[in-house]
Amino acid sequence: MSTLHPERFLRGLFDIAVESANPSQILPPHLPLPPTGRTLVLSAGKAAASMARAVETLWLGDLSGLAVTRYGHGVECEHIEVIEAGHPLPDDAGHGAARRFLALADGLGKDDLLLFLISGGASALLVEPPEGLGLNDKRLITHALLESGAPIDEINCVRKHLSAIKGGRLAAAAYPARVATLAISDVPNDDPTVIGSGPTTGDPTTCADALAIADHRAIRLPEHVRRALSAGSWETIKPDDPLLANAYYRLVAGPAGSQKAAANAAESAQIKPMLLGANLEGEARDVGYEHAGIARAAPPGVILSGGETTVTLKGRRGRGGRNCEYLLALAIALEGAPGIHAIACDTDGIDGTEDAAGAHIRPDTLMRAASAGLNPLKMLEEHDSFTFFEKLDDLIWTGPTRTNVNDFRAIMVTGR
């Protein structure tokens, strides 16, 4: 282990985790058989454009379609139109894309195929509020949910019930066509009803569940929204609905597979991996504190984890995503412990609303911060972790990776 450069090694593991979810590599074994009629490809999420292009390259036969992805995540396709839209807050471009998705799906017949490609980010990128709900109200509610510290399953439960396309409604619009969904998961436990809020999968949650979440998280709802949820007016399509009879779903990549790819690479380098799980949740700073304790007690090796932590915004707000906040808390708790290096990045290349994927820490992080006049505890309290690592030149920049299998965290413990 002494011959390895910790920062390069950890960055290499992250790159391997990302590449293991590259659509061009993972889609080929999962493509359905072509239909006797038309093939319509609809793709939504941060990997939408790269998934669409991979299908174009592999598909035997004619196809057409539409993809919507985050600004800056598009790639050129020949037969599938690519639209870029707002994320994490929806905008008019995403609203227009959702309307076109529904119209295109509604035009399919029983001999046709809807090939739906979904990845993380689709919940924000496909936005079509139900009748009686305006786009601005949807944006405000989404913003409040994102700041509340709610986990993604709660956020998407509310989103599904404030939508005319999520919660199985896209598949219902395509009936009686065959619907094949191929998904790249960015959510804990790979729940198909949570990935992108499940536009083509039946939803077991209810309007009452969505209302309870909003109340528990102290989300202010306009009175007409509260009335609609209370009355069950915006209920989703349920798993046993006949409109879903011709729909099937397949997971093609997820956090666990990427973590396993990184673990295999570590073993090949004769570094023993410790896997904490690919589905960890909780406050980013609390997870960082917990992992510091694990790292201090661990033998030499690399500690891997994934999942989606949360950041509950309170008080003054600086710049930073959940990976940078996790790392800042980890560094504070480690107190400069020798022989411990770490990386935390979002596999889509964007940590929160910032342009960096994440950052890395090393044993001298706090010492260098003190020399730079930085106050780590104050910056953590103000959620200013991006600025902290920016000042230390410890941010990691990848640009959009055009895939998304959630966060990747690795702590390397060398011989002390």
Sequence and secondary structure as in RCSB ss.txt:
>XXXX:A:sequence
MSTLHPERFLRGLFDIAVESANPSQILPPHLPLPPTGRTLVLSAGKAAASMARAVETLWLGDLSGLAVTRYGHGV
ECEHIEVIEAGHPLPDDAGHGAARRFLALADGLGKDDLLLFLISGGASALLVEPPEGLGLNDKRLITHALLESGA
PIDEINCVRKHLSAIKGGRLAAAAYPARVATLAISDVPNDDPTVIGSGPTTGDPTTCADALAIADHRAIRLPEHV
RRALSAGSWETIKPDDPLLANAYYRLVAGPAGSQKAAANAAESAQIKPMLLGANLEGEARDVGYEHAGIARAAPP
GVILSGGETTVTLKGRRGRGGRNCEYLLALAIALEGAPGIHAIACDTDGIDGTEDAAGAHIRPDTLMRAASAGLN
PLKMLEEHDSFTFFEKLDDLIWTGPTRTNVNDFRAIMVTGR
>XXXX:A:secstr
 TTS HHHHHHHHHHHHHHTT HHHHSGGG     SS EEEEEESTTHHHHHHHHHHH  S  EEEEEEETT   
  SSEEEEEE SSS  HHHHHHHHHHHHHHHT  TT EEEEEE TTHHHHS    TT  HHHHHHHHHHHHHTT 
 HHHHHHHHHHT SSTTTHHHHHHTTSEEEEEEE  SGGG TTTGGG TTS     HHHHHHHHHHTT    HHH
HHHHHHTTT    TT GGGTTEEEEEEE HHHHHHHHHHHHHHTT  EEE  S B SBHHHHHHHHHHHHHH  S
EEEEEEE  B    SS  S  HHHHHHHHHHHHHTT TTEEEEEEETTS  TTSSS EEEE TTHHHHHHHTT  
HHHHHHTT HHHHHHHTT EE     S    EEEEEEE   
